[in-house]
Each structure stands twice: as structure tokens, then as C-alpha cells.
């Protein structure tokens, strides 16, 4: 995969053909960032979920690295819930996550919330740098991975 730092990346709404590449970014990112978390879904299940539920029914944005619509990141919003933000591991550290969070704040100016796993310390630092505050920790019994998690909230400054 070409990850030339000079490549122009645009953020755009996902369309049906983006479902498979977005799912593949999710799979690569999850494996790289969360090696100790066991996904309860198979690769085929993840791809079907993106095709049948995520892309058609949610507000999905992708980072498109051009040259034929190469998806290198994704963000899923469900109202004020930032439910997913994943970047291809080769594209981390280039400001794409920052751009996605700014877009989420524009799309939900009244505030946002999200969940991340307790083991994902880099995500904690990232979201805290963007003004999110941890407000709740759970034992993971309510998520399908059964992994302890943290709920973060961002509220605009008055």
C-alpha cells in the first residue's frame, strides 16, 4: 500500500462501494491497535456488517487517499455518538484522526460521546488531547467483546 506522505487525502461520505475497503481498514486497525482484544466477529461477519448495516444505515465518513478511492480511514457517527474511528496502521500519525474528530465536532456541535477499551491507552491520550473527558468505566459486560471500556464525553466550551 502506498502511504506517500504527500498524498492528498479527502474526507467524504461513504457510499456502498466503500463498505468492503472500510471493513478491511477496521480489521487491520483493530488487529494492530488491540492485539489482546478478541473480536467476536469473523472477517466475513465484519465485512457483511459494514455492507448491510454500517454504510447504509449510519453516517459513515472515509478518508480517501485518491487513486481510485483508496480508503485509509473511517469514522462512524450515530447522532452524538462517535461510534467508530479507525485508521489504516500505515496512515496513523498523519493528522487524519485529528481531521475526523474536528469533522465530528462540526457535525455534532452540541457535544459528542464515545467508548474505547480501557487497554487502548493511545486512544485515551488522543481523545483527551481533543478535549474529551472520561466519565465512566465499565467491566465490559455490555459490549460484545466483553472487554472493560471507558466512556468519553466532549462538550463545547460555552
Buried (B, 14 or more C-beta within 10 A) or exposed (E): EEEEEEBEBEBEEBEEEBBBBBBBBBBBBBEBBBEEBEBEBEEEEBBBBBBEEBBEEBBBBBBBBEEEEBBBBBBBBBEBBBBBBBBBBEBBEBEBBEBBBEBBBEBBEEEBBBBBBBBBEEBBEBBEEBBBEBEEEBEBEEBEBEBBBBBBBBEEEE
